Amino acid sequence: MDDDLVGRWSTEPYDYGVMESGTLCFRPAGTGYAAWANAGGGIAVTRFGWTVPAPGHLRLRVSEVIGGAWADSPDEMTSVHTHDRTATDLATGYRTGFTVPPGWPERVYQLDLDTDIEWGTRFARTAPAPPDDDPARRFGGAA
């Protein structure tokens, strides 16, 4: 486990002019999710368990992928169109550090991934990881 990864991460500082965004959430207990949402109301949530087998190496065990729609907020899914519980593994390298993204007004703590997860390879930490944080929580237990 790398406590440096724990928290909620967003592609927002890197999405200038883009109609889609991504979120990653790594909880201290080794669970989390990746979410993608677009301005048209589409959303996908990938639930996973996570470990750091070696420094700079992240392993995700995907347990569930839910696709659907959001209405008032991309933080909560309102309907489900697809639901897949096929387990898959993903391994990627990662790096963290402070930076000021181009066009962004302030410094952020950045996560760079070697492999695209849900929507991107570059995320900024935006918040702690609340235990109930999951946009698809209405459609099955949180990851």
BALUM-987277 format. One line per field, with one value per residue: residue number from 1; residue in three letters; x, y, z of N, C-alpha, C, O in turn. Coordinates in nm, 3 decimals, m for minus. Example, Ala and Ser with C-alpha at 12.3 -4.5 7.8 and 13.67 -1.06 7.14 Angstrom:
2
zaba = 1|2;
kese = ALA|SER;
nx = 1.319|1.285;
ny = m0.569|m0.225;
nz = 0.780|0.708;
cax = 1.230|1.367;
cay = m0.450|m0.106;
caz = 0.780|0.714;
cx = 1.320|1.290;
cy = m0.330|0.003;
cz = 0.780|0.787;
ox = 1.424|1.341;
oy = m0.332|0.114;
oz = 0.846|0.804;
This chain:
143
zaba = 1|2|3|4|5|6|7|8|9|10|11|12|13|14|15|16|17|18|19|20|21|22|23|24|25|26|27|28|29|30|31|32|33|34|35|36|37|38|39|40|41|42|43|44|45|46|47|48|49|50|51|52|53|54|55|56|57|58|59|60|61|62|63|64|65|66|67|68|69|70|71|72|73|74|75|76|77|78|79|80|81|82|83|84|85|86|87|88|89|90|91|92|93|94|95|96|97|98|99|100|101|102|103|104|105|106|107|108|109|110|111|112|113|114|115|116|117|118|119|120|121|122|123|124|125|126|127|128|129|130|131|132|133|134|135|136|137|138|139|140|141|142|143;
kese = MET|ASP|ASP|ASP|LEU|VAL|GLY|ARG|TRP|SER|THR|GLU|PRO|TYR|ASP|TYR|GLY|VAL|MET|GLU|SER|GLY|THR|LEU|CYS|PHE|ARG|PRO|ALA|GLY|THR|GLY|TYR|ALA|ALA|TRP|ALA|ASN|ALA|GLY|GLY|GLY|ILE|ALA|VAL|THR|ARG|PHE|GLY|TRP|THR|VAL|PRO|ALA|PRO|GLY|HIS|LEU|ARG|LEU|ARG|VAL|SER|GLU|VAL|ILE|GLY|GLY|ALA|TRP|ALA|ASP|SER|PRO|ASP|GLU|MET|THR|SER|VAL|HIS|THR|HIS|ASP|ARG|THR|ALA|THR|ASP|LEU|ALA|THR|GLY|TYR|ARG|THR|GLY|PHE|THR|VAL|PRO|PRO|GLY|TRP|PRO|GLU|ARG|VAL|TYR|GLN|LEU|ASP|LEU|ASP|THR|ASP|ILE|GLU|TRP|GLY|THR|ARG|PHE|ALA|ARG|THR|ALA|PRO|ALA|PRO|PRO|ASP|ASP|ASP|PRO|ALA|ARG|ARG|PHE|GLY|GLY|ALA|ALA;
nx = 0.085|0.052|0.040|0.048|m0.112|m0.372|m0.687|m0.906|m0.893|m0.870|m0.921|m0.969|m0.798|m0.658|m0.830|m0.906|m1.141|m1.253|m1.516|m1.548|m1.462|m1.251|m1.233|m1.050|m1.051|m0.886|m0.908|m0.809|m0.834|m0.770|m0.950|m1.143|m1.241|m1.278|m1.402|m1.578|m1.721|m1.944|m2.046|m2.290|m2.436|m2.357|m2.205|m1.954|m1.853|m1.588|m1.514|m1.267|m1.007|m0.696|m0.338|0.006|0.261|0.532|0.751|0.627|0.476|0.158|m0.119|m0.430|m0.728|m0.990|m1.329|m1.587|m1.780|m1.980|m2.208|m2.389|m2.621|m2.618|m2.795|m2.849|m2.598|m2.264|m2.161|m2.328|m2.481|m2.778|m2.918|m2.878|m2.713|m2.538|m2.378|m2.112|m1.950|m1.709|m1.398|m1.089|m0.738|m0.512|m0.204|0.022|0.275|0.355|0.383|0.419|0.382|0.430|0.295|0.220|m0.042|m0.070|m0.236|m0.380|m0.471|m0.330|m0.096|m0.091|m0.122|0.002|m0.077|0.074|0.017|0.133|m0.037|m0.352|m0.630|m0.962|m1.024|m0.796|m0.439|m0.327|m0.380|m0.510|m0.488|m0.779|m0.932|m0.984|m1.048|m1.356|m1.530|m1.776|m1.776|m1.875|m1.991|m2.179|m2.318|m2.588|m2.644|m2.565|m2.318|m2.057|m1.724;
ny = m0.118|0.222|0.511|0.754|0.743|0.735|0.881|1.109|1.159|1.365|1.433|1.690|1.937|1.904|1.894|2.100|2.248|2.005|1.766|1.556|1.382|1.235|1.039|0.910|0.702|0.608|0.414|0.384|0.120|m0.040|m0.055|0.085|0.308|0.386|0.647|0.767|1.042|1.221|1.529|1.486|1.324|1.060|0.795|0.590|0.347|0.189|m0.053|m0.151|m0.345|m0.255|m0.263|m0.201|m0.351|m0.304|m0.020|0.249|0.088|m0.011|m0.217|m0.319|m0.490|m0.543|m0.557|m0.502|m0.340|m0.071|0.081|0.372|0.639|0.982|1.241|1.499|1.537|1.437|1.292|1.099|0.813|0.758|0.573|0.241|0.094|m0.102|m0.379|m0.540|m0.808|m0.933|m1.034|m0.868|m0.798|m0.525|m0.377|m0.116|0.136|0.417|0.766|1.032|1.377|1.732|1.990|2.257|2.260|2.344|2.648|2.626|2.764|2.709|2.515|2.158|1.823|1.570|1.271|1.050|0.801|0.505|0.361|0.404|0.462|0.423|0.705|0.860|0.934|1.112|1.272|1.488|1.522|1.575|1.556|1.398|1.041|0.950|0.690|0.612|0.704|0.670|0.680|0.498|0.391|0.340|0.118|m0.147|m0.272|m0.060|m0.044;
nz = 0.000|m0.079|0.081|m0.040|m0.264|m0.173|m0.180|m0.359|m0.703|m0.995|m1.345|m1.411|m1.402|m1.637|m1.845|m2.020|m2.222|m2.289|m2.316|m2.146|m1.844|m1.591|m1.290|m1.019|m0.735|m0.453|m0.177|0.172|0.260|0.047|m0.163|m0.436|m0.706|m1.056|m1.251|m1.533|m1.697|m1.914|m2.079|m2.192|m2.026|m1.991|m1.804|m1.656|m1.425|m1.275|m1.054|m0.816|m0.650|m0.498|m0.500|m0.416|m0.532|m0.553|m0.518|m0.711|m0.876|m0.962|m0.901|m1.014|m0.938|m1.111|m1.034|m1.110|m1.361|m1.438|m1.646|m1.738|m1.684|m1.572|m1.397|m1.243|m1.130|m1.199|m0.996|m0.910|m1.028|m1.216|m1.369|m1.506|m1.780|m1.864|m1.703|m1.578|m1.433|m1.469|m1.369|m1.395|m1.436|m1.397|m1.448|m1.383|m1.413|m1.198|m1.104|m0.867|m0.774|m0.714|m0.924|m1.157|m1.361|m1.713|m1.772|m1.537|m1.220|m0.984|m0.785|m0.798|m0.663|m0.844|m1.024|m1.234|m1.469|m1.632|m1.790|m1.938|m1.735|m1.724|m1.811|m1.836|m1.807|m1.642|m1.341|m1.082|m0.732|m0.548|m0.316|0.009|0.049|0.098|0.279|0.164|m0.092|m0.411|m0.727|m0.830|m0.620|m0.565|m0.711|m0.624|m0.390|m0.261|m0.392;
cax = 0.000|0.123|m0.051|0.054|m0.218|m0.503|m0.759|m0.986|m0.812|m0.953|m0.854|m1.019|m0.699|m0.598|m0.943|m0.948|m1.215|m1.295|m1.653|m1.545|m1.364|m1.231|m1.205|m1.000|m1.060|m0.813|m0.939|m0.701|m0.855|m0.731|m1.058|m1.159|m1.313|m1.247|m1.527|m1.573|m1.850|m1.940|m2.144|m2.418|m2.504|m2.305|m2.112|m1.911|m1.782|m1.512|m1.476|m1.147|m0.918|m0.566|m0.217|0.132|0.353|0.668|0.743|0.604|0.400|0.020|m0.195|m0.574|m0.809|m1.122|m1.433|m1.717|m1.789|m2.120|m2.227|m2.525|m2.644|m2.634|m2.891|m2.817|m2.457|m2.189|m2.119|m2.423|m2.545|m2.923|m2.969|m2.774|m2.733|m2.455|m2.323|m2.022|m1.876|m1.594|m1.277|m0.969|m0.625|m0.441|m0.082|0.079|0.368|0.301|0.468|0.345|0.461|0.361|0.313|0.114|m0.084|m0.086|m0.365|m0.444|m0.425|m0.256|m0.020|m0.168|m0.046|m0.029|m0.053|0.096|0.010|0.186|m0.147|m0.480|m0.733|m1.094|m1.027|m0.670|m0.314|m0.281|m0.485|m0.470|m0.563|m0.875|m0.998|m0.966|m1.133|m1.458|m1.561|m1.896|m1.762|m1.892|m2.104|m2.277|m2.355|m2.728|m2.655|m2.476|m2.228|m1.937|m1.605;
cay = 0.000|0.349|0.614|0.866|0.728|0.742|1.005|1.122|1.222|1.410|1.482|1.826|2.039|1.871|1.874|2.228|2.237|1.867|1.741|1.436|1.388|1.111|1.042|0.788|0.707|0.502|0.416|0.325|m0.024|m0.114|m0.059|0.213|0.308|0.483|0.690|0.854|1.105|1.320|1.636|1.436|1.244|0.924|0.770|0.452|0.331|0.065|m0.079|m0.234|m0.352|m0.208|m0.287|m0.150|m0.461|m0.248|0.125|0.294|m0.013|m0.021|m0.330|m0.312|m0.609|m0.491|m0.652|m0.467|m0.222|m0.032|0.193|0.425|0.782|1.067|1.347|1.628|1.546|1.318|1.221|0.992|0.746|0.749|0.454|0.148|0.036|m0.223|m0.420|m0.653|m0.850|m1.013|m0.987|m0.850|m0.735|m0.421|m0.334|0.003|0.216|0.548|0.865|1.141|1.496|1.861|2.061|2.351|2.227|2.459|2.714|2.604|2.875|2.672|2.390|2.038|1.700|1.501|1.129|1.010|0.657|0.457|0.300|0.474|0.401|0.480|0.820|0.930|0.891|1.222|1.311|1.573|1.486|1.681|1.541|1.267|0.934|0.909|0.547|0.587|0.774|0.580|0.731|0.393|0.328|0.296|m0.002|m0.248|m0.225|0.014|m0.127;
caz = 0.000|m0.082|0.131|m0.133|m0.363|m0.109|m0.203|m0.482|m0.807|m1.107|m1.466|m1.436|m1.439|m1.767|m1.937|m2.077|m2.348|m2.312|m2.270|m2.064|m1.736|m1.519|m1.147|m0.954|m0.590|m0.384|m0.033|0.252|0.278|m0.072|m0.261|m0.503|m0.833|m1.161|m1.313|m1.651|m1.722|m2.022|m2.068|m2.242|m1.924|m1.982|m1.694|m1.636|m1.299|m1.265|m0.914|m0.810|m0.536|m0.544|m0.421|m0.471|m0.505|m0.546|m0.537|m0.847|m0.951|m0.914|m0.955|m0.990|m0.962|m1.144|m0.994|m1.164|m1.447|m1.450|m1.737|m1.731|m1.703|m1.455|m1.429|m1.182|m1.092|m1.238|m0.875|m0.879|m1.141|m1.199|m1.436|m1.551|m1.913|m1.869|m1.574|m1.603|m1.314|m1.510|m1.301|m1.477|m1.368|m1.468|m1.380|m1.445|m1.336|m1.164|m1.038|m0.806|m0.743|m0.730|m1.050|m1.195|m1.497|m1.803|m1.763|m1.407|m1.137|m0.863|m0.781|m0.763|m0.645|m0.969|m1.043|m1.373|m1.489|m1.760|m1.864|m1.925|m1.651|m1.748|m1.901|m1.856|m1.745|m1.556|m1.247|m0.969|m0.610|m0.518|m0.187|0.074|m0.006|0.194|0.264|0.085|m0.220|m0.525|m0.805|m0.861|m0.491|m0.567|m0.793|m0.569|m0.285|m0.301|m0.412;
cx = 0.089|0.023|m0.055|m0.059|m0.358|m0.564|m0.841|m0.907|m0.902|m0.866|m0.886|m0.911|m0.639|m0.705|m0.990|m1.016|m1.268|m1.434|m1.663|m1.443|m1.357|m1.198|m1.149|m1.016|m0.988|m0.842|m0.827|m0.713|m0.818|m0.843|m1.067|m1.241|m1.249|m1.381|m1.497|m1.712|m1.835|m2.053|m2.282|m2.492|m2.458|m2.207|m2.078|m1.830|m1.718|m1.467|m1.358|m1.091|m0.781|m0.456|m0.100|0.236|0.499|0.656|0.726|0.526|0.264|m0.047|m0.342|m0.636|m0.951|m1.227|m1.567|m1.707|m1.937|m2.127|m2.370|m2.532|m2.650|m2.728|m2.844|m2.670|m2.384|m2.133|m2.216|m2.493|m2.695|m2.985|m2.853|m2.812|m2.655|m2.399|m2.242|m1.944|m1.760|m1.468|m1.160|m0.862|m0.561|m0.319|m0.025|0.184|0.304|0.408|0.378|0.438|0.380|0.395|0.202|0.077|m0.097|m0.227|m0.438|m0.388|m0.338|m0.184|m0.111|m0.071|m0.090|0.007|m0.040|0.099|0.070|0.077|m0.275|m0.575|m0.860|m1.092|m0.890|m0.551|m0.261|m0.398|m0.426|m0.553|m0.650|m0.935|m0.954|m1.061|m1.236|m1.497|m1.681|m1.892|m1.765|m2.012|m2.211|m2.328|m2.499|m2.744|m2.557|m2.382|m2.109|m1.820|m1.531;
cy = 0.124|0.457|0.736|0.862|0.749|0.880|0.998|1.207|1.257|1.452|1.629|1.929|2.020|1.862|2.002|2.207|2.098|1.845|1.615|1.455|1.254|1.136|0.908|0.807|0.584|0.515|0.346|0.173|m0.106|m0.135|0.077|0.200|0.407|0.519|0.781|0.912|1.204|1.420|1.593|1.347|1.100|0.911|0.621|0.448|0.193|0.049|m0.174|m0.243|m0.310|m0.241|m0.220|m0.257|m0.418|m0.098|0.162|0.197|m0.033|m0.139|m0.313|m0.446|m0.559|m0.597|m0.625|m0.341|m0.194|0.089|0.242|0.573|0.853|1.180|1.481|1.646|1.421|1.243|1.111|0.942|0.734|0.629|0.371|0.093|m0.094|m0.251|m0.547|m0.685|m0.943|m0.954|m0.978|m0.782|m0.631|m0.383|m0.215|0.066|0.349|0.634|0.972|1.258|1.622|1.925|2.165|2.318|2.353|2.518|2.698|2.707|2.837|2.539|2.275|1.923|1.606|1.353|1.104|0.858|0.621|0.401|0.379|0.396|0.484|0.598|0.879|0.867|0.997|1.273|1.403|1.532|1.604|1.673|1.411|1.165|0.890|0.763|0.519|0.654|0.674|0.628|0.627|0.325|0.279|0.162|m0.109|m0.187|m0.151|m0.081|m0.145;
cz = 0.000|m0.040|0.041|m0.236|m0.305|m0.131|m0.330|m0.580|m0.925|m1.226|m1.492|m1.472|m1.579|m1.877|m2.004|m2.213|m2.379|m2.251|m2.183|m1.953|m1.666|m1.373|m1.106|m0.805|m0.534|m0.235|0.044|0.267|0.156|m0.171|m0.329|m0.629|m0.929|m1.224|m1.431|m1.668|m1.837|m2.006|m2.115|m2.144|m1.915|m1.867|m1.691|m1.507|m1.298|m1.121|m0.911|m0.668|m0.586|m0.445|m0.492|m0.439|m0.494|m0.567|m0.684|m0.934|m0.886|m0.980|m0.914|m1.022|m0.984|m1.111|m1.062|m1.250|m1.470|m1.542|m1.732|m1.758|m1.569|m1.496|m1.373|m1.152|m1.138|m1.117|m0.837|m1.005|m1.114|m1.269|m1.489|m1.688|m1.928|m1.731|m1.596|m1.477|m1.349|m1.447|m1.400|m1.394|m1.458|m1.385|m1.456|m1.354|m1.303|m1.098|m0.978|m0.780|m0.766|m0.864|m1.065|m1.339|m1.583|m1.793|m1.631|m1.308|m1.017|m0.878|m0.739|m0.736|m0.756|m0.962|m1.192|m1.380|m1.624|m1.850|m1.836|m1.835|m1.668|m1.843|m1.925|m1.788|m1.649|m1.473|m1.141|m0.848|m0.571|m0.379|m0.121|0.011|0.098|0.172|0.176|m0.053|m0.335|m0.605|m0.836|m0.734|m0.487|m0.637|m0.748|m0.469|m0.340|m0.310|m0.283;
ox = 0.190|m0.068|m0.151|m0.097|m0.452|m0.502|m0.846|m0.859|m0.998|m0.754|m0.834|m0.932|m0.576|m0.672|m1.107|m0.954|m1.322|m1.465|m1.773|m1.350|m1.447|m1.144|m1.195|m0.996|m1.024|m0.805|m0.759|m0.612|m0.831|m0.834|m1.005|m1.302|m1.177|m1.465|m1.404|m1.811|m1.729|m2.146|m2.382|m2.601|m2.515|m2.134|m2.162|m1.748|m1.785|m1.389|m1.348|m1.123|m0.751|m0.477|m0.106|0.295|0.580|0.559|0.800|0.511|0.255|m0.035|m0.373|m0.602|m1.025|m1.215|m1.651|m1.634|m2.011|m2.060|m2.462|m2.459|m2.681|m2.739|m2.804|m2.622|m2.434|m2.064|m2.191|m2.555|m2.735|m3.095|m2.744|m2.925|m2.700|m2.376|m2.298|m1.878|m1.719|m1.436|m1.137|m0.891|m0.557|m0.331|m0.025|0.179|0.210|0.507|0.272|0.559|0.274|0.507|0.103|0.154|m0.132|m0.326|m0.548|m0.268|m0.279|m0.209|m0.198|0.044|m0.206|0.107|m0.132|0.173|0.059|0.094|m0.301|m0.597|m0.864|m1.153|m0.870|m0.560|m0.161|m0.502|m0.306|m0.674|m0.603|m0.985|m0.895|m1.145|m1.207|m1.497|m1.688|m1.993|m1.668|m2.125|m2.325|m2.375|m2.530|m2.849|m2.474|m2.367|m2.065|m1.816|m1.427;
oy = 0.129|0.491|0.814|0.966|0.778|0.983|0.896|1.315|1.186|1.499|1.687|2.005|2.111|1.826|2.011|2.156|2.077|1.900|1.571|1.535|1.170|1.240|0.804|0.917|0.471|0.615|0.258|0.105|m0.229|m0.224|0.174|0.097|0.499|0.432|0.861|0.840|1.262|1.397|1.658|1.299|1.024|1.005|0.536|0.536|0.092|0.131|m0.266|m0.163|m0.327|m0.245|m0.187|m0.255|m0.487|m0.052|0.114|0.220|m0.068|m0.160|m0.296|m0.509|m0.537|m0.712|m0.714|m0.248|m0.281|0.189|0.161|0.626|0.793|1.212|1.569|1.759|1.311|1.142|1.037|1.019|0.703|0.587|0.423|0.051|m0.185|m0.159|m0.651|m0.597|m1.024|m0.837|m1.070|m0.716|m0.647|m0.359|m0.213|0.050|0.391|0.585|1.001|1.240|1.619|1.915|2.161|2.346|2.459|2.445|2.752|2.734|2.925|2.462|2.293|1.925|1.568|1.314|1.133|0.794|0.698|0.394|0.416|0.277|0.601|0.591|0.944|0.764|0.975|1.312|1.397|1.510|1.717|1.773|1.324|1.201|0.802|0.716|0.412|0.660|0.600|0.618|0.664|0.211|0.186|0.098|m0.155|m0.065|m0.176|m0.185|m0.212;
oz = 0.071|m0.116|0.046|m0.289|m0.378|m0.105|m0.399|m0.544|m0.953|m1.209|m1.588|m1.567|m1.632|m1.990|m2.042|m2.306|m2.487|m2.145|m2.151|m1.966|m1.679|m1.336|m1.153|m0.754|m0.564|m0.173|m0.009|0.287|0.157|m0.256|m0.283|m0.656|m0.889|m1.247|m1.428|m1.655|m1.857|m1.928|m2.082|m2.175|m1.837|m1.836|m1.721|m1.482|m1.319|m1.071|m0.993|m0.581|m0.704|m0.324|m0.610|m0.330|m0.432|m0.628|m0.771|m1.054|m0.768|m1.101|m0.797|m1.122|m0.888|m1.153|m1.070|m1.217|m1.516|m1.517|m1.721|m1.841|m1.466|m1.614|m1.449|m1.149|m1.120|m1.134|m0.742|m1.078|m1.002|m1.232|m1.513|m1.711|m1.997|m1.651|m1.631|m1.421|m1.266|m1.469|m1.478|m1.294|m1.580|m1.264|m1.579|m1.232|m1.370|m1.044|m1.033|m0.765|m0.829|m0.912|m0.993|m1.431|m1.531|m1.806|m1.615|m1.312|m0.954|m0.971|m0.654|m0.779|m0.762|m0.901|m1.269|m1.306|m1.719|m1.972|m1.721|m1.857|m1.631|m1.950|m2.028|m1.722|m1.581|m1.526|m1.112|m0.859|m0.561|m0.328|m0.185|m0.072|0.179|0.058|0.116|m0.122|m0.356|m0.557|m0.865|m0.741|m0.413|m0.623|m0.827|m0.462|m0.452|m0.244|m0.279;
